[in-house]
Amino acid sequence: MTAKKEYCCPVGAAMDEIGGKWKPLILWTLKDGKLRFSEINRILVTVTQRMLTKQLRELEKDNLINRKVYAVYAEVPPKVEYSLTKKGESVLPILHALHDWGKEYCVSKICLNELNEKSISHLKCV
């Protein structure tokens, strides 16, 4: 049985669900619709498959994303799509604000090299 976490303020509780290096980027990636694991992994070029799996499971457990498995027996691996839930969509205004803040104050840290061109174009970060 998992002990229930307690937080000193709502920010701590929210950061537990949407914080970290990958969760906000996964949610941002899904803002335009359903994606398969391989598509998310291709967009977030530096995340390992193991870490992506872990983060997707946590987001699903926290009801921020849906995981839909299609029962097509001939397909290996099986077709699985991820999408935002209503709760996940409610995070998008926060992520849009972070996006705008990052463009304003972190422009010197944004690496626009060839490696992440695909990520940047899909994520519409610039």
C-alpha positions in Angstrom: 0.0 0.0 0.0 1.4 3.4 -1.0 1.4 6.1 1.6 -0.5 9.2 0.7 1.9 12.2 0.1 1.2 15.4 1.9 2.3 18.8 0.6 2.8 22.2 2.3 1.1 24.0 -0.7 -0.6 23.4 -4.0 2.6 24.2 -5.9 4.4 21.2 -4.4 1.5 18.9 -5.2 1.3 20.2 -8.8 5.1 19.9 -9.3 4.9 16.3 -8.1 2.5 15.5 -11.0 3.8 17.7 -13.8 7.4 18.6 -12.8 10.7 17.1 -13.8 12.7 17.1 -16.9 10.4 15.1 -19.2 6.8 15.3 -18.0 6.2 18.9 -19.2 7.8 18.1 -22.5 5.7 15.0 -23.0 2.6 16.9 -22.2 3.6 19.7 -24.6 4.4 17.1 -27.3 0.9 15.7 -27.0 -0.8 19.1 -27.2 -1.7 18.7 -30.9 -3.1 15.2 -30.6 -2.5 11.5 -30.3 1.0 10.1 -30.8 2.6 6.7 -30.6 5.5 5.9 -28.3 8.0 5.9 -31.2 6.8 9.3 -32.3 7.2 10.8 -28.9 10.6 9.2 -28.6 11.7 10.6 -32.0 10.5 14.1 -31.0 12.2 14.1 -27.6 15.5 13.0 -29.1 17.5 12.8 -25.9 15.1 10.8 -23.7 15.9 7.1 -23.2 13.2 4.6 -24.0 13.3 3.5 -20.3 12.8 7.0 -19.0 10.1 7.8 -21.5 8.2 4.6 -20.5 8.5 5.5 -16.8 7.3 9.1 -17.3 4.4 8.0 -19.5 3.3 5.5 -16.8 3.4 8.2 -14.2 1.5 10.6 -16.3 -1.1 7.9 -17.0 -1.3 7.0 -13.3 -2.0 10.7 -12.5 -4.7 10.8 -15.1 -2.9 13.4 -17.2 -2.7 11.2 -20.4 -4.7 8.4 -21.9 -3.0 5.2 -23.2 -5.1 3.4 -25.8 -4.0 0.0 -27.0 -5.5 -1.2 -30.3 -6.4 -4.9 -30.5 -4.8 -5.6 -33.8 -3.2 -9.0 -33.5 -1.0 -8.9 -36.5 0.8 -5.8 -35.3 4.0 -6.3 -33.3 4.6 -4.2 -31.2 0.9 -3.6 -30.6 -0.4 -0.1 -31.7 -0.5 2.1 -28.6 -1.4 5.8 -28.7 -1.1 8.5 -26.1 -3.2 11.5 -25.8 -4.0 14.2 -23.2 -6.9 13.8 -20.8 -9.1 16.7 -19.8 -6.8 17.1 -16.7 -3.8 17.0 -19.0 -5.3 19.6 -21.3 -5.8 21.9 -18.2 -2.0 22.0 -17.9 -1.5 23.5 -21.4 -2.1 27.2 -20.3 0.7 26.7 -17.7 3.0 25.2 -20.4 2.2 28.0 -22.8 3.2 30.5 -20.1 6.4 28.6 -19.5 7.0 28.6 -23.3 6.6 32.3 -23.5 8.7 32.9 -20.4 11.5 30.7 -21.9 11.4 32.6 -25.2 11.7 35.9 -23.3 14.3 35.0 -20.7 16.2 31.8 -21.8 16.8 32.5 -25.4 20.6 32.1 -25.0 20.1 28.6 -23.6 17.9 27.3 -26.4 20.0 25.2 -28.7 18.8 25.4 -32.3 21.2 22.8 -33.7 20.6 20.1 -36.3 20.0 17.4 -33.7 16.8 19.0 -32.3 15.5 20.7 -35.5 12.8 18.0 -35.7 11.9 18.5 -32.0 11.7 22.2 -32.4 9.6 22.1 -35.6 7.1 19.6 -34.1 7.0 21.3 -30.7 6.6 24.7 -32.3 9.0 26.2 -29.7 10.3 29.1 -31.8 
